[in-house]
Amino acid sequence: MKNRFLLLALSLFLAGVGAIEAQSNKISFEEYDLDNGLHVILHQDKSTPIVTVSVMYHVGSKNENPELTGFAHFFEHLMFEGTANIPRGEYSNYVERAGGTLNANTSTDRTYYYEIMPSNQLEMGLWLESERMLHAKVDEIGIKTQKQVVTEEMKQTVDSRPYGTLIEEITKRAFKEHPYQWRVLGAADHIFAAKDQDFVDFYNQFYVPNNAVLVIAGDIEYDNAKQMISKYFNEIPKGKKEIYRPNIVEKPLGGEVRDTIFDNVQLPLIAQAYRTPAIGTDDYYAVSMLNTLLSSGQSSRMYKSLVDEQQKALQAGSFAFPYEDPSLALTYALPNMGVDCGDLEAAIDAEVAKVRNELISEREFQKLRNQVENSFVQSNVKLANRAENLATNYTYFNNTDLINTELDKYLAVTREDIKRVANQYYTKDNRVVLYYLPKSQQN
């Protein structure tokens, strides 16, 4: 038994040393602005002959016209159509023939495009991204094609998927004025009703260098990369239109919002969404750690209590939405066979109440800090993730070095902070509660 404790202590010590070493290896980068407003971030890593070329545009679903939602996601697709110098349908082929991969994604707050290529193809990656920033094909053929593609994706990923409308149903009840109230995919009727000129106007407003950050990460030489960037991006003109940034502050929810959704599901689901602070605020880090405490892994509080001990839930979880503006944290659970939804909800509330009423133990707090530290370090292991994190930190906070310092913000959270945010935000008058039930239960 003594030897087992010694081995455990040794393993914990070595794990701690590894985390400290990972922290001490700061991610180096250079950054600067072009005259047209494009922000450039360069990160050198010669461990593999690979380079990530990425562009993040500071536009997401929250920047859309309420009558024309879904444009940010629509452009995620449209920007692969081609450009004035790239034939229609050939954009992806350039990357794949060079042995690379590419993709894009859209959120409420930004749109991100990237290529991962052999480092000797850096110039091609820069040319491709400059092409769609300067003169993408925003024309009748591409728009018509992508209208069909995007609306079909809505059917497959949301409307036809069990619980696929959960986030939409939550957000439209949690937000009364803020554009977070509509889903990132938008509304199909808005996309079909939009005119070609509406898409051209969106492109001209948001897809401009002064609304973007270019990140190159990998096997590069700084001077050579800078020369190529100058060659392909210097002459792109700065956007002339004012970039729309919503500045909407939601009023208090004013009391618990409860509703029931009857859907094509086999199992009920209980969801509770609490309004919480924006990413990057001190309270966001405390809320994030609270969610880790509740639901990170099978030893977390919710899983251990609801799934293992009480056997009231098949699955339970909790997470915070990483939105640029004040947003939400969601707890959810699927009841076990024969368990009443009300009983399961009461059990969820009891776990949250424990955090509100009692300080977590020092031992559990240290475990929580270790989990957060490990997760943070792991988030920067892959080169592609590093590139995205660099872009995000500049886009949201104008602080690229947050990639090296953000962990300090998590580790500055105290046990008292976790209890405080639980009492401040995890209250019944600050939440939306939804029951997702099978249609067969509808009267």
C-alpha positions, 0 to 999 in steps of 0.5 A, a space after each residue: 500500500 505504501 508503495 502504491 502511494 509513493 507511485 501515485 505521488 511520483 506520477 502526480 509530481 511528474 505530471 506537474 513538472 510536465 505541465 510547468 514545462 509546457 507553460 514555460 515554453 511560450 509560443 513565440 510570434 511576430 505580428 504587424 499591420 499592413 497599410 490596408 489594415 490587415 493584421 498579420 501574425 507569424 509563428 515559426 515551428 520547424 518541427 515538421 515541414 508543414 505550414 498552416 495558412 489561415 484568415 479569420 474575418 471578424 464577422 459571424 451571425 451576430 453581424 447579420 441583418 435580422 431579416 437576412 440571417 445565415 449570411 455569415 455561414 452562407 459565405 463560408 460555402 460561397 468562398 470556395 466557389 472560385 475567384 476571378 483567377 480560379 475557375 469555379 469548383 477548382 479552389 479546393 483542388 489546388 490545395 489537394 493536388 499540392 498534398 494539403 487539406 483545407 476547411 472553414 467554420 463559422 460561429 456567432 462572432 467570426 468566420 475562419 478559413 485555413 489550409 494545412 500544406 507542405 511548407 514549400 507550398 506557402 506561396 500557393 496558400 497565400 495566393 489562394 487566400 488573397 484571391 478570395 479576399 480580393 475578388 471572390 466569385 459572388 455571382 448569380 451562379 455561385 449564389 444559386 448553387 450555394 442556396 441549395 447547398 446551405 438549405 440542404 445542410 440546414 435540413 440534415 444538421 438541424 431539422 432532421 437531427 435529434 435535438 438538432 434545434 436545441 440551441 436555436 430553441 434555447 437562444 431565441 428564449 434567452 435573448 430578446 434583442 441580441 442577434 445571438 437569438 438566431 442560429 448561425 445557419 440562419 433561416 432558409 426563407 431568408 437565404 432564398 429571399 435574398 437578392 444577389 446584391 445583398 450578398 455582394 454588399 455583405 462581401 464588400 462590407 465584411 470581407 476586407 483586410 481591415 476586418 481580418 487577421 492573417 496567421 501563418 504558422 509552421 515551417 517558415 522563415 520570417 523574412 521570406 513569409 513577409 515578402 510573400 505577404 507583401 506580394 499578395 496582400 499589400 495591394 488589396 484595398 481597405 474596405 470603404 464601408 463601416 463594419 457593423 458591430 452590434 452593441 446591444 445589452 440585454 435586459 435581465 431575463 426577468 424570471 425563469 422561462 420554461 417550455 416543452 418541445 415535442 420532437 422526433 426524439 426517442 429519449 427526453 432531454 432536460 436543458 437549463 441555460 443560464 445567462 453568463 458573461 462574455 468570454 475573456 471576462 474574469 467571471 467567464 473563467 470562473 464560470 468555465 471552471 464551474 462547468 468543468 467541475 460539474 461535468 468534465 469526465 466520469 469523475 465530475 460531480 454531475 456524472 458521478 451523482 446523476 449517472 453513477 450513484 443515483 442512476 437517474 441519468 444516462 448522460 449529463 453535462 454542462 458547458 459555457 458558450 465561448 461567445 464574444 458578447 455575454 452569452 450562456 452556460 448550459 446544463 443538460 441530462 437525459 433521464 434513465 428509463 422510468 425516471 421522471 423528468 421533474 425528479 431528474 431536474 431536481 437532482 441537477 438543481 441539487 448539484 448546482 445548489 451544492 456549489 452555491 452553498 459550499 466551497 469546494 474542497 482544496 483537494 477537488 479544487 486542485 484537481 480542477 486546476 490540473 484539469 484546466 491546465 492540462 486542457 489549456 496546454 493540450 489546446 496548443 499542441 497541434 499547429 493548426 490549433 495554435 494558428 486558430 488560437 492566435 487569430 481568435 485572441 487578436 480578433 476578440 481581444 486585440 491581445 495575441 499574447 493571450 495564447 501565453 497568458 490566458 492560463 494565468 486567468 484560469 489559475 487566478 480563479 479562487 474557490 470563492 470565485 466559483 461559489 460567487 458566480 454560481 450564486 450570481 448567475 446560476 439562479 432560477 430567474 436567470 435561466 431558460 429551462 426546456 424539456 425535449 420530449 418525444 412527439 408520442 407524449 404530446 396530448 
